């Protein structure tokens, strides 16, 4: 088993499984910084996955598919903004409702477009291309994992860098953090908290959309019901463990990706029942949230 864990294939698959979780963690981070809980990231990723898969197929362009996936993610977040900011509903409960809505609307769209099918395997996605760096991709173990990856892997790295710069070096970043930590201070200097939170949710939606697009346009190659499989919630947990720091959140998301892949790949290596292995990602999510909640309680105490 040790040879498998230390292999190039293991590292490549861990990164592949972690990419959508990292996008979800980034989406959760920017919304939480603005003071609104986007629990519907899971649903936004699902809607983005179906939008990207179908639109890339019918347009024949992965760029169009990616654009529609991001747009779908933004639209889901605008529904949350409508409920939480304008109708003043609880953002957490609104997010749960939107996740339920997403699971239904995705199947409705696929069945309506593809004559009753529950997945889009008969209408395969146009895949987001791979990017290969000559020479660097030939480095043993880490070469292919880092320098011969899907384009969305490098977009994910750019998103992490963007968040670091946005939150620490820009006026908008200060406004987003103030809207979350001290909204009254924002309003006192003439900055609209509602407007700032809407902007944060737009960014959140784009990131959730990219995560969903990865699943149906880079990983599986078509949309399948339930393909998000809790990765949105794992991203939320990773962001919580990262305590609002983009790089830390990304590293915790990478850990979740490792556990997620271990649960799948381990079924051919270990003799444990596959049902037990399948519970590992969700058990990991629960344990990390308990640890985080305990640490926060001790810090306040």
N, C-alpha and C positions, 0 to 999 in steps of 0.2 A: 504493500500500500504506500510505503514511503516513496518508492520510485515514482508512483503515479502522482503523488502530491507535489513532488519536486520537478515534475516534467514540464516541458514547454506547453504541451497540450492543456495541462491543468491550469496554468497561468492564463493562457488565451481564453479558456472557457470561463474562468473566474471574472476576467475583465468583461467578457461578453454578457455575462449574467448581471454584472454590477452596473453597466451603463444606464439602463432604464431606471434603476434605483437611485443612481446619482442625480439624474435629471429630476426625479421626484423629490429628492432631498433638497435640491436647489430651489425647486418650486415652493416647497414648504418653507424654506428659510426666508425667501423674500416676502412671502405673505405674512409670516409670523413677525418679521421685523416691522411690518406696517400695522401690526396689531389686529390682524384678522386671521382666523384659523381656517385654512383651505383644506378641510378634511375630504373634499370631493376631488382631490388630485387623482385618486384611483379611477373615478368615473371619467374624469377629463382625459386620462390616458386611454381608456377604452374607446371613447368617442373619437379621439385623435387617431387611434390605430385603425378603426374602420374607415374613417375619412381618407387617411393616407393610402390605405390599401386599394380602395375602390377608385379614387381619383387618379392614382398613379397608373392603374390598369387601363382605365378608359381614356386617359389623356396620352398614355404612352410615355410619360415623363416622370421621373422620380422627383424632379424639382417641383412640379405642380402638386404631386402627392404630398411632399413635405410641407409646402405652403398651406395646403388645405388641412393637414394635420395640426399645424400650429394655429390656424384660424379656428379649428374646432375646439382646441384647448382653451383659447381665449374666450370663445363663446360660452363655454361651460363656466368659466370664471366670472363672466359678466352676469350669468344667471345667479351666481352666488352674490355678486355685488348688488344686484337688484333686490334679492331677498334680504341680505344682511344690512346694506347701507341705506337703501331707499324704503323698504318695507319694514325695516328694523326687526326682522326675525333673528333668532339665535343662529349665529354662523355655523356652529357645530351641528345643530339639528338640520339646518338647511343643507349642509354638506352631505349628511347621511341621506337625506331625501334625494339629492342630486345624484348620488352614487346609485341609488335604486333606479332612478329615472334613466341613467346611462346604460345600465344593464339591459333594460327593456328597449330603449330606443336603438341600441346597436343591433339587436336581433331584428327589430322591425325594419331597419334600413336594409340589412343584408337580405332578409327574406323578400322585401319589396323589390329590390334591384335584381336579385339572382333567383327569382322564381321559387321561393320557398326554402332555399338552402339556409343552413345555420352558420356556414362559414364561407369564405371567399376563395376556397382552394381551386374552384373552376375558373376563377378570374384572378390569376396570380399577380402580385404586386410587381411593379418595376423596382428593382432593388437599388438602394443607395449604394454607390460604388465603393470599392475598396481603394485605399491609398497605400502605396508601397514606396518606401524610401530606399533607393539602391544602397548597397553596402551595409547600411545600418540594420536593415531587415535580416541580414545574414548573421548577425551577432548571436551566439548560442543562447538558448533559453529565453532571453528577453527580446531578441530581435524581432521575431514575428509578432509577439504579444504587444509591443510598443510601436514598432515602426512599419508594420504591415497590417493595418487595421481598417475597419470601416470608417468612412468619412465622419459618421456621427460620433465616433470616439474622440476625434480631434475637435469637433464642435463642442463636445462635452467638456474637454479641457479648456476651451475658450470661454465657455459659460462660467466655469469656476473662476477663471481669471477676471472675467467681466464682473462677477459679483464682488470679488475682493476690491476691485477698483471702484465700482459703483458705491459700495457702502462706506469705504474709507477715504475716498478722494474726490467725491463729487457733492455738489449742493443737493441734488436729488436724493443721494444716499442719506444725507443728514436729515432731510425732510421725511424720508421713509422711516428712519429710526425714531425720529421725534414723534411721528404720528402713532408709533407703537408704544413708546415709553412714556410720552407726556403729550397727549393730543391737545391739552389746554394751552400748552406753550406754543404749539403750531398756530392755533387759532388766534392767539394773542398778537402774533406778528404778521397776521394776514395770510397765512398759508392754509388752504383748505385741506382739512384732514380727509374728507370724503374723496376729493380729487386725488390726493396722494395715494390713498388706499386703492383707488381704481387703477392708477398707473402700476402699482405694485402687483395687482391681480392680473393685469395684462401681461406683465413680465412672467408672472407665475404660470399663466396659461400657455405662453410660448414654450416654456421649459417642460411643462407637463405634456404638451403636444409633441415635442421632440422625443420624449420618453416613449410615448405611445407609438410614434412613427417608427422608432427603432424596432419595436416588437414585430410589427407587420411588414416592414420594408427593409429590414436588415437582418433580422434574426430568423423568423419563421417563413416569411415570404408571402403570407396571406393573413387575413383576419380570421381568428377563431374565437368563439365565445369563451370567456374566462381566461383569455391568454395573459391578462395583466396579473392575475393570480396573487393579489396582495402586495405587489411591488410598490404601489403607491403608498400603502401603509408602512411598508418597510422603509421607504424614503422618509416618511414623516418621523419614524422612530430614529433613523440615522441622524436626521437634523436635530432632534431633541438631544441625542447623545453628544452631538457636536457642539451643543450650547450656542448655536447661532453663528459659528465660525465656518465659512464655506469649505476650507480645506479639511478641517476636522470632520465635518459632515460628509465630505466626499470619502474620507478614509473609512469612516464607519459604514458608509454605503458599500464600499469595496468589501468590507468584512461580511456584510449581509450577502453580497454577491457570492463570496466564497462558500458560505454556508448553504446558499441556495443551490449552487452547482454541486457541492458535496452531496447534497440530498439526492440529486439526480444521478451524477456520475458514480457515486458510491454504490449504487445498486448493482453494478457489474463487478465491483471490486470487493465489497464487504459481504458477509453472510447474514447481515441483519435483515429483518423483514422490511420490504420496501415501504410498507405503510408507516413504519416507525421513522424511516429516513425522511419521508415526505413531510413529517411534522416539524423537522428541524428548523426551517426558516421561520415558521410562525412561533415556535418555542423560543427561538433566539430573539425575535421581536418582543415577546412578552417579557423575557428576562431582562433585556436591556432597558426597557421602559420602567420596570420595577427598580432596577439599579439607579436609573436617572432620577426617578421620583424620590427614592430614599436619600440620594445625595443632595437633592434640592431641599428636602425637608431638614436635613442636618445643617445645611448652610444657613437656612433661615433661622433655625433654632440656636 
